[in-house]
Amino acid sequence: MSSRAFIERALEHLPALRRVGRRLTGSPAEADDLVQDTVARALEQRGELRDPERLKGWLLAVQRTVFLNSRRGLRPRLEVLEGGMGRESPAGDLEAELHARTLSSAMKAALESLCPEWRDALWLREVEELSYEEIAQVQGCPVGTVRSRLARARLAMFDFLEKEKAHGSL
């Protein structure tokens, strides 16, 4: 796949990269930097993509690696991609919009109460709609671990919401 064709296909997944980037970094500005670093790294490593139909999961796995390396002080070198592809990023913040539309404060609290691995697995499954195999690739763990994390996350959220309901907070 040519560089230009790869970038065009990768840009289709830019909203997902930005959403997950915000979840990882907690900051819109850091998320944008992470997305730029991710696209640059993915472009360098595009030959390692085995299945072009699983580009989204592969990009999210690259993003996770770039993020972890940046936290270890092993910042990847920054590359500036020249020549815009004629695409614009979405006008709004989809993650904030999803939270505002669909998540009650109790649901947000339940989600935030989860450990990061469970919360990220649940987010990748329910919002990004990745398969278990793609989540395993992104999180760098076996599929069985993904299944376990999702089951535990759902149970923990249910328990949290039940406790809130019992205390009259809902």
DSSP file with accessible surface (Angstrom, degrees, kcal/mol):
  #  RESIDUE AA STRUCTURE BP1 BP2  ACC     N-H-->O    O-->H-N    N-H-->O    O-->H-N    TCO  KAPPA ALPHA  PHI   PSI    X-CA   Y-CA   Z-CA
    1    1 A M              0   0  111      0, 0.0    45,-0.0     0, 0.0    46,-0.0   0.000 360.0 360.0 360.0 133.3    0.0    0.0    0.0
    2    2 A S     >  -     0   0   70      1,-0.1     4,-2.7     4,-0.0     5,-0.2  -0.240 360.0-111.2 -68.7 161.4    1.4    3.4   -0.9
    3    3 A S  H  > S+     0   0   52      1,-0.2     4,-2.6     2,-0.2     5,-0.2   0.921 118.7  49.3 -58.4 -44.2    2.1    6.0    1.7
    4    4 A R  H  > S+     0   0  145      2,-0.2     4,-2.5     1,-0.2    -1,-0.2   0.931 112.0  46.9 -64.9 -44.7   -0.8    8.2    0.4
    5    5 A A  H  > S+     0   0   37      1,-0.2     4,-2.2     2,-0.2    -1,-0.2   0.910 112.8  50.7 -64.2 -39.7   -3.3    5.3    0.3
    6    6 A F  H  X S+     0   0    2     -4,-2.7     4,-2.8     2,-0.2    -2,-0.2   0.936 110.5  48.2 -63.1 -47.0   -2.3    4.3    3.8
    7    7 A I  H  X S+     0   0   24     -4,-2.6     4,-2.7     1,-0.2    -2,-0.2   0.919 110.0  52.6 -61.5 -42.3   -2.7    7.8    5.2
    8    8 A E  H  X S+     0   0   73     -4,-2.5     4,-0.7     1,-0.2    -1,-0.2   0.926 113.5  43.1 -59.9 -43.8   -6.1    8.2    3.6
    9    9 A R  H >< S+     0   0   67     -4,-2.2     3,-0.6     1,-0.2     4,-0.4   0.897 113.5  51.6 -69.0 -38.8   -7.3    4.9    5.2
   10   10 A A  H >< S+     0   0    2     -4,-2.8     3,-1.8     1,-0.2    -2,-0.2   0.889 101.7  61.2 -65.9 -36.2   -5.7    5.8    8.5
   11   11 A L  H >< S+     0   0   36     -4,-2.7     3,-1.4     1,-0.3    -1,-0.2   0.775  91.1  68.0 -64.3 -23.4   -7.4    9.2    8.5
   12   12 A E  T << S+     0   0  105     -4,-0.7    -1,-0.3    -3,-0.6     4,-0.2   0.784 103.0  46.4 -63.0 -25.2  -10.8    7.5    8.5
   13   13 A H  T <> S+     0   0   41     -3,-1.8     4,-2.3    -4,-0.4    -1,-0.3   0.294  79.8 106.8-101.4   8.9   -9.9    6.3   12.0
   14   14 A L  H <> S+     0   0   36     -3,-1.4     4,-2.6     1,-0.2     5,-0.2   0.901  75.5  54.7 -57.3 -43.4   -8.7    9.6   13.3
   15   15 A P  H  > S+     0   0   40      0, 0.0     4,-2.5     0, 0.0    -1,-0.2   0.926 110.2  46.6 -59.0 -41.2  -11.9   10.2   15.5
   16   16 A A  H  > S+     0   0    4      2,-0.2     4,-2.7     1,-0.2     5,-0.3   0.916 111.4  51.4 -66.3 -41.1  -11.3    6.9   17.2
   17   17 A L  H  X S+     0   0    1     -4,-2.3     4,-2.4     1,-0.2    -1,-0.2   0.903 111.5  48.0 -61.7 -39.4   -7.6    7.7   17.7
   18   18 A R  H  X S+     0   0   66     -4,-2.6     4,-2.4     2,-0.2    -2,-0.2   0.918 112.2  48.6 -68.3 -43.2   -8.5   11.1   19.2
   19   19 A R  H  X S+     0   0   29     -4,-2.5     4,-1.8    -5,-0.2    -2,-0.2   0.950 116.5  41.5 -62.0 -49.0  -11.1    9.6   21.6
   20   20 A V  H  X S+     0   0   13     -4,-2.7     4,-2.5     1,-0.2    -2,-0.2   0.906 112.3  56.3 -67.6 -36.5   -8.8    6.8   22.8
   21   21 A G  H  X S+     0   0    0     -4,-2.4     4,-2.9    -5,-0.3     5,-0.4   0.906 106.7  50.0 -59.8 -40.8   -6.0    9.3   23.0
   22   22 A R  H  X S+     0   0   71     -4,-2.4     4,-2.4     1,-0.2    -1,-0.2   0.885 110.0  50.4 -65.8 -37.7   -8.0   11.5   25.3
   23   23 A R  H  < S+     0   0   43     -4,-1.8    -2,-0.2    -5,-0.2    -1,-0.2   0.892 114.8  44.2 -66.7 -38.4   -8.8    8.6   27.5
   24   24 A L  H  < S+     0   0   39     -4,-2.5    -2,-0.2    -5,-0.1    -1,-0.2   0.924 127.3  26.5 -71.2 -44.9   -5.1    7.7   27.7
   25   25 A T  H  < S-     0   0   22     -4,-2.9    -3,-0.2    -5,-0.2    -2,-0.2   0.741  86.9-139.9 -93.0 -29.2   -3.8   11.2   28.3
   26   26 A G  S  < S+     0   0   65     -4,-2.4    -4,-0.1    -5,-0.4    -3,-0.1   0.572  74.7  90.0  78.2   9.2   -6.6   13.0   29.9
   27   27 A S     >  -     0   0   28     -6,-0.3     4,-2.6     1,-0.1     5,-0.2  -0.989  68.7-145.9-142.8 128.8   -5.8   16.1   27.9
   28   28 A P  H  > S+     0   0   65      0, 0.0     4,-2.2     0, 0.0     5,-0.2   0.907 104.5  48.8 -59.4 -40.3   -7.1   17.2   24.4
   29   29 A A  H  > S+     0   0   63      2,-0.2     4,-1.9     1,-0.2     5,-0.1   0.936 113.8  45.0 -67.1 -44.8   -3.7   18.8   23.6
   30   30 A E  H  > S+     0   0   84      1,-0.2     4,-2.6     2,-0.2    -1,-0.2   0.867 111.1  55.2 -65.9 -34.7   -1.7   15.7   24.6
   31   31 A A  H  X S+     0   0    1     -4,-2.6     4,-2.7     2,-0.2    -2,-0.2   0.917 106.2  50.5 -64.0 -42.2   -4.2   13.5   22.8
   32   32 A D  H  X S+     0   0   68     -4,-2.2     4,-2.3     2,-0.2    -1,-0.2   0.910 111.5  48.1 -62.6 -41.1   -3.6   15.5   19.6
   33   33 A D  H  X S+     0   0   85     -4,-1.9     4,-2.6     2,-0.2    -2,-0.2   0.916 111.6  50.6 -62.8 -42.1    0.2   15.1   20.0
   34   34 A L  H  X S+     0   0    8     -4,-2.6     4,-2.6     2,-0.2    -2,-0.2   0.909 109.4  50.4 -63.4 -41.6   -0.3   11.4   20.6
   35   35 A V  H  X S+     0   0   10     -4,-2.7     4,-2.8     2,-0.2     5,-0.2   0.930 110.9  49.2 -63.1 -43.5   -2.4   11.0   17.5
   36   36 A Q  H  X S+     0   0   72     -4,-2.3     4,-2.3     1,-0.2    -2,-0.2   0.941 113.2  46.3 -61.6 -45.9    0.2   12.8   15.4
   37   37 A D  H  X S+     0   0   13     -4,-2.6     4,-2.6     1,-0.2    -1,-0.2   0.884 112.4  52.4 -62.4 -37.8    3.0   10.6   16.8
   38   38 A T  H  X S+     0   0    0     -4,-2.6     4,-3.0     2,-0.2     5,-0.2   0.932 109.6  46.7 -64.8 -47.0    0.8    7.5   16.3
   39   39 A V  H  X S+     0   0   11     -4,-2.8     4,-2.5     2,-0.2    -2,-0.2   0.917 113.3  49.8 -63.7 -40.9    0.1    8.3   12.6
   40   40 A A  H  X S+     0   0    3     -4,-2.3     4,-1.9    -5,-0.2    -2,-0.2   0.940 114.2  44.5 -62.5 -45.7    3.8    9.0   12.0
   41   41 A R  H  X S+     0   0   46     -4,-2.6     4,-2.0     1,-0.2    -2,-0.2   0.914 112.9  51.3 -65.4 -42.0    4.9    5.7   13.7
   42   42 A A  H  < S+     0   0    0     -4,-3.0     4,-0.4     1,-0.2    -1,-0.2   0.902 107.7  53.0 -63.2 -39.3    2.1    3.8   11.8
   43   43 A L  H >< S+     0   0   23     -4,-2.5     3,-0.9     1,-0.2    -1,-0.2   0.925 110.1  48.3 -61.8 -42.2    3.3    5.2    8.5
   44   44 A E  H 3< S+     0   0   80     -4,-1.9     3,-0.3     1,-0.2    -1,-0.2   0.866 120.5  37.0 -62.4 -37.3    6.8    4.0    9.3
   45   45 A Q  T >< S+     0   0   57     -4,-2.0     3,-2.6     1,-0.2     4,-0.3   0.179  75.9 119.5-104.9  16.7    5.6    0.6   10.3
   46   46 A R  G X   +     0   0   83     -3,-0.9     3,-1.5    -4,-0.4    -1,-0.2   0.775  67.2  68.5 -58.9 -23.4    2.8    0.1    7.7
   47   47 A G  G 3  S+     0   0   78     -3,-0.3    -1,-0.3     1,-0.3    -2,-0.1   0.717  91.8  61.9 -66.2 -18.6    4.6   -2.9    6.3
   48   48 A E  G <  S+     0   0  123     -3,-2.6     2,-0.6    -6,-0.2    -1,-0.3   0.560  74.6 108.0 -84.2  -9.2    3.9   -4.8    9.6
   49   49 A L    <   -     0   0   25     -3,-1.5     6,-0.1    -4,-0.3    -3,-0.0  -0.598  46.2-177.8 -72.0 113.9    0.1   -4.5    9.1
   50   50 A R  S    S+     0   0  240     -2,-0.6    -1,-0.2     1,-0.3     3,-0.1   0.870  70.6  32.4 -81.6 -40.7   -0.9   -8.1    8.3
   51   51 A D    >   -     0   0   66      1,-0.1     3,-2.4     3,-0.1    -1,-0.3  -0.908  62.0-163.3-124.6 103.3   -4.6   -7.6    7.7
   52   52 A P  G >  S+     0   0   53      0, 0.0     3,-1.1     0, 0.0     4,-0.2   0.743  90.2  67.1 -57.7 -21.0   -5.7   -4.2    6.2
   53   53 A E  G 3  S+     0   0  154      1,-0.3     3,-0.2     2,-0.1    -3,-0.0   0.679  99.2  51.5 -72.7 -15.6   -9.3   -4.9    7.3
   54   54 A R  G <> S+     0   0   96     -3,-2.4     4,-2.1     1,-0.2    -1,-0.3  -0.076  71.0 125.6-109.6  33.1   -8.1   -4.6   10.9
   55   55 A L  H <>  +     0   0    2     -3,-1.1     4,-3.1     1,-0.2     5,-0.2   0.898  68.3  56.0 -59.7 -43.0   -6.4   -1.3   10.4
   56   56 A K  H  > S+     0   0   45     -3,-0.2     4,-2.4     1,-0.2    -1,-0.2   0.948 110.4  43.6 -58.9 -49.3   -8.4    0.4   13.3
   57   57 A G  H  > S+     0   0    0      1,-0.2     4,-2.0     2,-0.2    -1,-0.2   0.899 114.3  51.0 -62.9 -39.4   -7.3   -2.2   15.9
   58   58 A W  H  X S+     0   0   20     -4,-2.1     4,-2.5     2,-0.2    -2,-0.2   0.928 110.0  49.4 -64.6 -44.1   -3.7   -2.1   14.6
   59   59 A L  H  X S+     0   0    1     -4,-3.1     4,-2.7     1,-0.2    -2,-0.2   0.906 110.3  50.6 -61.9 -40.8   -3.6    1.7   14.8
   60   60 A L  H  X S+     0   0    2     -4,-2.4     4,-2.2    -5,-0.2    -1,-0.2   0.863 109.5  51.2 -66.8 -33.2   -4.9    1.7   18.3
   61   61 A A  H  X S+     0   0   14     -4,-2.0     4,-2.2     2,-0.2    -2,-0.2   0.915 110.5  48.5 -67.8 -41.5   -2.2   -0.9   19.2
   62   62 A V  H  X S+     0   0   11     -4,-2.5     4,-2.8     1,-0.2     5,-0.2   0.929 110.7  52.3 -61.5 -43.1    0.4    1.4   17.7
   63   63 A Q  H  X S+     0   0    0     -4,-2.7     4,-2.8     1,-0.2    -2,-0.2   0.919 107.7  50.8 -60.2 -43.5   -1.1    4.3   19.7
   64   64 A R  H  X S+     0   0   85     -4,-2.2     4,-2.9     2,-0.2    -1,-0.2   0.929 111.4  48.1 -61.5 -43.4   -0.9    2.4   22.9
   65   65 A T  H  X S+     0   0   66     -4,-2.2     4,-2.8     2,-0.2     5,-0.2   0.933 112.0  48.8 -63.4 -44.6    2.8    1.5   22.3
   66   66 A V  H  X S+     0   0    0     -4,-2.8     4,-2.2     1,-0.2    -2,-0.2   0.925 113.0  49.0 -61.1 -43.3    3.6    5.2   21.5
   67   67 A F  H  X S+     0   0   26     -4,-2.8     4,-1.7    -5,-0.2    -2,-0.2   0.945 112.3  46.4 -61.7 -49.5    1.8    6.3   24.6
   68   68 A L  H  X S+     0   0   48     -4,-2.9     4,-1.1     1,-0.2    -2,-0.2   0.910 112.4  51.0 -62.5 -40.5    3.6    3.8   26.9
   69   69 A N  H  <>S+     0   0   32     -4,-2.8     5,-2.6     1,-0.2     3,-0.4   0.896 107.7  53.1 -63.8 -36.9    6.9    4.7   25.3
   70   70 A S  H ><5S+     0   0   16     -4,-2.2     3,-0.8     1,-0.2     5,-0.2   0.853 108.3  50.5 -67.5 -31.4    6.3    8.4   25.9
   71   71 A R  H 3<5S+     0   0  122     -4,-1.7    -1,-0.2     1,-0.2    -2,-0.2   0.697 106.6  55.3 -78.2 -19.7    5.5    7.6   29.6
   72   72 A R  T 3<5S-     0   0  160     -4,-1.1    -1,-0.2    -3,-0.4    -2,-0.2   0.350 120.8-106.8 -90.6   2.0    8.8    5.7   29.9
   73   73 A G  T < 5S+     0   0   62     -3,-0.8     2,-0.3    -4,-0.2    -3,-0.2   0.622  90.6 118.1  82.8  10.3   10.8    8.6   28.7
   74   74 A L      < -     0   0  110     -5,-2.6    -4,-0.1    -6,-0.2    -3,-0.1  -0.365  47.5-175.2-103.9  52.9   11.4    6.9   25.3
   75   75 A R        -     0   0  149     -2,-0.3     3,-0.1    -5,-0.2    -5,-0.1  -0.212  24.3-123.9 -54.8 128.8    9.6    9.6   23.3
   76   76 A P        -     0   0   17      0, 0.0     2,-0.1     0, 0.0    -1,-0.1  -0.388  37.0 -93.9 -68.3 153.4    9.4    8.7   19.6
   77   77 A R        -     0   0  171      1,-0.1     2,-0.4    -2,-0.1   -36,-0.0  -0.432  41.2-116.7 -71.6 144.8   10.8   11.2   17.3
   78   78 A L        -     0   0  109     -2,-0.1     2,-0.4    -3,-0.1    -1,-0.1  -0.667  30.5-171.1 -84.9 130.1    8.3   13.7   15.9
   79   79 A E        -     0   0   49     -2,-0.4     2,-0.6   -43,-0.1   -39,-0.1  -0.976  15.9-140.4-121.6 137.5    7.8   13.7   12.2
   80   80 A V        -     0   0  110     -2,-0.4     2,-0.6   -40,-0.0    -2,-0.0  -0.846  13.8-142.4 -97.9 124.5    5.7   16.3   10.4
   81   81 A L        -     0   0   67     -2,-0.6     2,-0.2   -45,-0.0   -41,-0.0  -0.784  19.9-148.5 -87.3 121.3    3.6   15.0    7.6
   82   82 A E        +     0   0  183     -2,-0.6    -1,-0.0     2,-0.0     0, 0.0  -0.587  60.4  37.5 -91.0 153.1    3.5   17.4    4.8
   83   83 A G  S    S-     0   0   60     -2,-0.2    -1,-0.0     2,-0.0     0, 0.0   0.866  81.1-116.2  78.1  98.9    0.7   18.0    2.4
   84   84 A G        -     0   0   74      1,-0.1    -2,-0.0     2,-0.0     0, 0.0  -0.260  11.3-135.9 -63.1 154.4   -2.8   17.8    3.9
   85   85 A M        -     0   0   37      2,-0.2    -1,-0.1   -78,-0.1     3,-0.1   0.287  43.9-107.5 -96.9   8.9   -5.1   15.1    2.7
   86   86 A G  S    S+     0   0   81      1,-0.3     2,-0.4     0, 0.0    -2,-0.0   0.691  81.4 121.5  77.2  15.3   -8.1   17.4    2.3
   87   87 A R        -     0   0  128      0, 0.0     2,-0.3     0, 0.0    -1,-0.3  -0.892  47.8-152.0-113.0 147.3   -9.9   16.0    5.4
   88   88 A E        -     0   0  187     -2,-0.4     3,-0.1    -3,-0.1     0, 0.0  -0.840  21.7-112.4-114.5 151.4  -11.0   17.9    8.4
   89   89 A S        -     0   0   66     -2,-0.3    -1,-0.0     1,-0.1     0, 0.0  -0.396  52.2 -77.8 -75.5 159.3  -11.4   16.6   11.9
   90   90 A P        -     0   0   61      0, 0.0    -1,-0.1     0, 0.0     4,-0.0  -0.211  36.7-127.3 -57.7 149.7  -14.8   16.4   13.4
   91   91 A A  S    S+     0   0  116     -3,-0.1     2,-0.1     2,-0.0    -2,-0.1   0.859  86.3  39.0 -68.5 -36.6  -16.2   19.8   14.6
   92   92 A G  S    S-     0   0   43      3,-0.0     2,-0.8     4,-0.0     3,-0.1  -0.449  91.3 -96.6-109.7-178.2  -17.2   18.5   18.0
   93   93 A D     >  -     0   0   54      1,-0.2     4,-2.5    -2,-0.1     5,-0.2  -0.872  31.3-165.9-101.1 103.7  -15.8   16.2   20.7
   94   94 A L  H  > S+     0   0   67     -2,-0.8     4,-3.2     1,-0.2     5,-0.2   0.891  85.8  54.0 -61.7 -40.5  -17.5   12.9   20.2
   95   95 A E  H  > S+     0   0   14      1,-0.2     4,-2.6     2,-0.2    -1,-0.2   0.952 111.9  43.9 -61.1 -46.5  -16.4   11.5   23.5
   96   96 A A  H  > S+     0   0   48      1,-0.2     4,-2.8     2,-0.2    -1,-0.2   0.905 113.8  51.9 -63.8 -39.0  -17.9   14.5   25.4
   97   97 A E  H  X S+     0   0   72     -4,-2.5     4,-2.5     2,-0.2     5,-0.3   0.922 109.6  49.0 -64.3 -42.4  -21.0   14.3   23.2
   98   98 A L  H  X>S+     0   0   52     -4,-3.2     4,-2.6     1,-0.2     5,-0.6   0.936 113.3  46.9 -62.4 -45.1  -21.5   10.6   24.0
   99   99 A H  H  X5S+     0   0   27     -4,-2.6     4,-1.7    -5,-0.2    -2,-0.2   0.929 113.6  48.4 -61.5 -44.9  -21.1   11.3   27.7
  100  100 A A  H  <5S+     0   0   82     -4,-2.8    -1,-0.2    -5,-0.2    -2,-0.2   0.880 119.1  38.3 -64.8 -39.2  -23.5   14.2   27.6
  101  101 A R  H  <5S+     0   0  179     -4,-2.5    -1,-0.2    -5,-0.2    -2,-0.2   0.855 132.0  16.6 -79.7 -39.7  -26.1   12.3   25.7
  102  102 A T  H  <5S+     0   0   98     -4,-2.6     2,-0.6    -5,-0.3    -3,-0.2   0.646 102.6  78.7-116.6 -18.5  -26.0    8.9   27.2
  103  103 A L     << -     0   0   38     -4,-1.7    -1,-0.1    -5,-0.6     2,-0.0  -0.862  58.1-152.2-107.1 121.8  -24.2    8.7   30.5
  104  104 A S     >  -     0   0   66     -2,-0.6     4,-2.6     1,-0.1     5,-0.2  -0.302  37.4-102.7 -72.3 168.3  -25.8    9.8   33.7
  105  105 A S  H  > S+     0   0  101      1,-0.2     4,-2.5     2,-0.2     5,-0.2   0.884 125.3  52.4 -63.0 -34.8  -23.5   11.1   36.4
  106  106 A A  H  > S+     0   0    8      2,-0.2     4,-2.6     1,-0.2    -1,-0.2   0.913 109.2  48.8 -66.4 -39.9  -23.9    7.7   38.2
  107  107 A M  H  > S+     0   0   66      2,-0.2     4,-2.5     1,-0.2    -2,-0.2   0.912 111.5  49.5 -66.8 -40.9  -22.8    5.9   35.0
  108  108 A K  H  X S+     0   0   84     -4,-2.6     4,-2.7     1,-0.2    -2,-0.2   0.928 112.2  48.4 -61.7 -44.0  -19.8    8.2   34.6
  109  109 A A  H  X S+     0   0   44     -4,-2.5     4,-1.4    -5,-0.2    -2,-0.2   0.907 110.7  50.9 -63.3 -41.0  -18.9    7.6   38.2
  110  110 A A  H  X S+     0   0    0     -4,-2.6     4,-0.5     2,-0.2     3,-0.2   0.922 111.7  47.7 -62.6 -43.0  -19.2    3.8   37.8
  111  111 A L  H >< S+     0   0   11     -4,-2.5     3,-1.2     1,-0.2    -2,-0.2   0.929 112.0  49.0 -64.2 -44.3  -17.0    3.9   34.7
  112  112 A E  H 3< S+     0   0  105     -4,-2.7    -1,-0.2     1,-0.3    -2,-0.2   0.730 101.3  65.4 -70.0 -20.1  -14.4    6.0   36.4
  113  113 A S  H 3< S+     0   0   65     -4,-1.4    -1,-0.3    -3,-0.2    -2,-0.2   0.674  84.9  94.7 -75.3 -16.0  -14.4    3.6   39.4
  114  114 A L  S << S-     0   0    8     -3,-1.2    39,-0.0    -4,-0.5    -3,-0.0  -0.399  88.2-102.2 -74.4 152.3  -13.0    0.8   37.2
  115  115 A C     >  -     0   0   48      1,-0.1     4,-2.7    -2,-0.1     3,-0.4  -0.367  40.9-105.8 -67.0 154.0   -9.3    0.1   37.0
  116  116 A P  H  > S+     0   0   65      0, 0.0     4,-2.9     0, 0.0     5,-0.3   0.860 117.5  53.3 -55.2 -39.0   -7.8    1.5   33.8
  117  117 A E  H  > S+     0   0   92      1,-0.2     4,-1.9     2,-0.2     5,-0.1   0.911 113.9  42.0 -64.8 -41.4   -7.4   -1.9   32.1
  118  118 A W  H  > S+     0   0   70     -3,-0.4     4,-2.5     2,-0.2     5,-0.2   0.928 115.9  49.0 -68.7 -47.2  -11.1   -2.8   32.6
  119  119 A R  H  X S+     0   0   40     -4,-2.7     4,-2.6     1,-0.2    -2,-0.2   0.929 113.0  47.3 -60.1 -44.4  -12.3    0.7   31.7
  120  120 A D  H  X S+     0   0   38     -4,-2.9     4,-2.8    -5,-0.3     5,-0.2   0.911 111.8  49.8 -66.1 -41.4  -10.3    0.8   28.5
  121  121 A A  H  X S+     0   0    0     -4,-1.9     4,-2.0    -5,-0.3    -1,-0.2   0.937 113.1  47.0 -61.8 -44.4  -11.4   -2.7   27.5
  122  122 A L  H  X S+     0   0   15     -4,-2.5     4,-3.0     2,-0.2     5,-0.4   0.917 113.0  49.0 -63.8 -43.0  -15.0   -1.8   28.1
  123  123 A W  H  X>S+     0   0   13     -4,-2.6     4,-2.3     1,-0.2     5,-1.8   0.936 111.0  49.6 -62.0 -46.2  -14.6    1.5   26.2
  124  124 A L  H  <5S+     0   0    6     -4,-2.8     6,-2.6     3,-0.2    -1,-0.2   0.866 117.8  41.3 -63.2 -34.2  -12.9   -0.2   23.2
  125  125 A R  H  <5S+     0   0   86     -4,-2.0     4,-0.2     4,-0.2    -2,-0.2   0.943 124.4  31.4 -78.1 -50.6  -15.7   -2.8   23.0
  126  126 A E  H  <5S+     0   0  102     -4,-3.0    -3,-0.2    -5,-0.2    -2,-0.2   0.839 133.0  24.2 -85.1 -33.2  -18.8   -0.7   23.6
  127  127 A V  T  <5S+     0   0   44     -4,-2.3    -3,-0.2    -5,-0.4    -4,-0.1   0.870 131.9  34.6 -98.1 -49.1  -17.9    2.7   22.1
  128  128 A E  S   <S-     0   0    2     -5,-1.8    -3,-0.2     2,-0.1    -4,-0.2   0.619  95.7-140.2 -83.2 -12.6  -15.2    1.9   19.5
  129  129 A E        +     0   0  155     -6,-0.4    -4,-0.2    -4,-0.2     2,-0.2   0.832  38.5 165.6  58.2  39.4  -16.9   -1.5   18.7
  130  130 A L        -     0   0    2     -6,-2.6    -1,-0.2     1,-0.1     2,-0.1  -0.538  37.8-112.3 -81.0 152.6  -13.7   -3.4   18.4
  131  131 A S     >  -     0   0   29     -2,-0.2     4,-2.5     1,-0.1     5,-0.2  -0.316  31.1-105.1 -74.1 166.1  -13.7   -7.2   18.4
  132  132 A Y  H  > S+     0   0   45      1,-0.2     4,-2.5     2,-0.2     5,-0.2   0.899 123.6  53.0 -59.5 -39.8  -12.2   -9.1   21.3
  133  133 A E  H  > S+     0   0   91      2,-0.2     4,-2.0     1,-0.2    -1,-0.2   0.901 109.3  48.0 -63.3 -41.2   -9.2  -10.0   19.1
  134  134 A E  H  > S+     0   0   29      2,-0.2     4,-2.6     1,-0.2    -2,-0.2   0.898 110.8  50.9 -68.2 -38.1   -8.7   -6.3   18.3
  135  135 A I  H  X S+     0   0    0     -4,-2.5     4,-3.2     2,-0.2     5,-0.2   0.926 108.4  52.7 -63.9 -41.9   -8.9   -5.3   21.9
  136  136 A A  H  X>S+     0   0    8     -4,-2.5     5,-1.9     1,-0.2     4,-1.2   0.916 110.1  48.6 -58.9 -41.3   -6.4   -8.0   22.8
  137  137 A Q  H  <5S+     0   0   80     -4,-2.0     3,-0.3     2,-0.2    -2,-0.2   0.936 113.5  46.3 -64.5 -44.8   -4.1   -6.5   20.2
  138  138 A V  H  <5S+     0   0    7     -4,-2.6    -2,-0.2     1,-0.2    -1,-0.2   0.919 119.1  39.8 -64.3 -44.2   -4.6   -3.0   21.5
  139  139 A Q  H  <5S-     0   0   11     -4,-3.2    -1,-0.2    -5,-0.2    -2,-0.2   0.547 105.9-125.7 -86.6  -6.6   -4.1   -4.0   25.1
  140  140 A G  T  <5S+     0   0   59     -4,-1.2    -3,-0.2    -3,-0.3    -4,-0.1   0.923  70.9 108.3  65.6  44.7   -1.2   -6.4   24.4
  141  141 A C  S   <S-     0   0   23     -5,-1.9    -1,-0.2    -6,-0.1    -2,-0.1  -0.929  74.6 -80.6-143.9 168.3   -2.9   -9.3   26.2
  142  142 A P    >>  -     0   0   87      0, 0.0     4,-1.6     0, 0.0     3,-0.5  -0.304  40.1-114.2 -68.9 157.8   -4.5  -12.7   25.3
  143  143 A V  H 3> S+     0   0   43      1,-0.2     4,-2.5     2,-0.2     5,-0.2   0.871 116.6  59.9 -60.2 -37.1   -8.2  -12.7   24.2
  144  144 A G  H 3> S+     0   0   49      1,-0.2     4,-2.2     2,-0.2    -1,-0.2   0.878 102.6  51.9 -60.2 -36.2   -9.1  -14.7   27.4
  145  145 A T  H <> S+     0   0   49     -3,-0.5     4,-3.0     2,-0.2    -1,-0.2   0.899 107.8  52.1 -67.1 -38.5   -7.8  -11.7   29.4
  146  146 A V  H  X S+     0   0    0     -4,-1.6     4,-2.8     2,-0.2     5,-0.2   0.942 109.4  49.4 -61.5 -47.0  -10.0   -9.4   27.4
  147  147 A R  H  X S+     0   0  132     -4,-2.5     4,-2.4     1,-0.2    -2,-0.2   0.920 113.0  47.4 -58.4 -43.9  -13.0  -11.5   28.1
  148  148 A S  H  X S+     0   0   39     -4,-2.2     4,-2.7     2,-0.2     5,-0.2   0.928 111.6  49.8 -64.3 -45.1  -12.2  -11.6   31.8
  149  149 A R  H  X S+     0   0   51     -4,-3.0     4,-2.6     1,-0.2    -2,-0.2   0.910 112.3  47.8 -61.4 -42.0  -11.7   -7.8   31.9
  150  150 A L  H  X S+     0   0    1     -4,-2.8     4,-2.6     2,-0.2     5,-0.2   0.925 112.7  47.9 -66.2 -43.6  -15.0   -7.1   30.2
  151  151 A A  H  X S+     0   0   60     -4,-2.4     4,-2.3    -5,-0.2    -2,-0.2   0.938 115.4  45.0 -63.0 -43.5  -16.9   -9.5   32.4
  152  152 A R  H  X S+     0   0  140     -4,-2.7     4,-2.8     2,-0.2    -2,-0.2   0.885 112.3  51.8 -68.2 -39.0  -15.3   -8.0   35.5
  153  153 A A  H  X S+     0   0    0     -4,-2.6     4,-2.5    -5,-0.2    -1,-0.2   0.931 111.5  46.7 -63.2 -45.2  -15.8   -4.5   34.3
  154  154 A R  H  X S+     0   0   95     -4,-2.6     4,-2.4     2,-0.2    -2,-0.2   0.917 114.4  47.3 -63.8 -42.5  -19.5   -5.1   33.6
  155  155 A L  H  X S+     0   0  104     -4,-2.3     4,-2.9    -5,-0.2    -2,-0.2   0.926 112.1  49.7 -65.2 -43.2  -20.0   -6.8   37.0
  156  156 A A  H  X S+     0   0   28     -4,-2.8     4,-2.6     1,-0.2    -2,-0.2   0.902 111.6  48.8 -64.0 -39.5  -18.2   -4.0   38.8
  157  157 A M  H  X S+     0   0   21     -4,-2.5     4,-2.7     2,-0.2     5,-0.2   0.926 111.5  49.7 -65.6 -43.1  -20.3   -1.3   37.1
  158  158 A F  H  X S+     0   0  117     -4,-2.4     4,-2.5     1,-0.2    -2,-0.2   0.943 112.5  47.4 -59.2 -47.8  -23.5   -3.3   37.9
  159  159 A D  H  X S+     0   0   72     -4,-2.9     4,-2.3     2,-0.2    -2,-0.2   0.916 112.0  50.4 -60.9 -43.4  -22.4   -3.5   41.6
  160  160 A F  H  X S+     0   0   50     -4,-2.6     4,-2.2     1,-0.2    -1,-0.2   0.939 112.8  45.9 -59.9 -47.3  -21.5    0.2   41.7
  161  161 A L  H  X S+     0   0   38     -4,-2.7     4,-2.3     1,-0.2    -1,-0.2   0.868 110.7  53.2 -67.4 -35.4  -24.9    1.2   40.3
  162  162 A E  H  X S+     0   0   85     -4,-2.5     4,-2.5    -5,-0.2    -1,-0.2   0.907 109.5  48.7 -64.7 -41.8  -26.8   -1.2   42.6
  163  163 A K  H  X S+     0   0  135     -4,-2.3     4,-1.9     2,-0.2     6,-0.2   0.906 111.2  50.2 -64.2 -41.1  -25.0    0.4   45.6
  164  164 A E  H  <>S+     0   0   54     -4,-2.2     5,-2.6     1,-0.2     6,-0.8   0.914 111.6  48.7 -62.1 -40.2  -25.9    3.9   44.3
  165  165 A K  H ><5S+     0   0  132     -4,-2.3     3,-1.3     1,-0.2    -2,-0.2   0.914 109.7  51.2 -66.8 -41.9  -29.5    2.8   43.9
  166  166 A A  H 3<5S+     0   0   87     -4,-2.5    -1,-0.2     1,-0.3    -2,-0.2   0.846 110.4  49.6 -65.5 -31.1  -29.6    1.3   47.4
  167  167 A H  T 3<5S-     0   0  145     -4,-1.9    -1,-0.3    -5,-0.2    -2,-0.2   0.399 116.4-115.6 -88.3   2.0  -28.3    4.6   48.9
  168  168 A G  T < 5S+     0   0   60     -3,-1.3    -3,-0.2    -4,-0.2    -2,-0.1   0.659  79.8 126.0  75.3  16.6  -30.8    6.6   47.0
  169  169 A S      <       0   0   74     -5,-2.6    -4,-0.2    -6,-0.2    -5,-0.1   0.666 360.0 360.0 -79.7 -18.6  -28.2    8.4   44.9
  170  170 A L              0   0  109     -6,-0.8    -9,-0.0    -9,-0.1     0, 0.0  -0.638 360.0 360.0 -92.2 360.0  -29.8    7.4   41.6
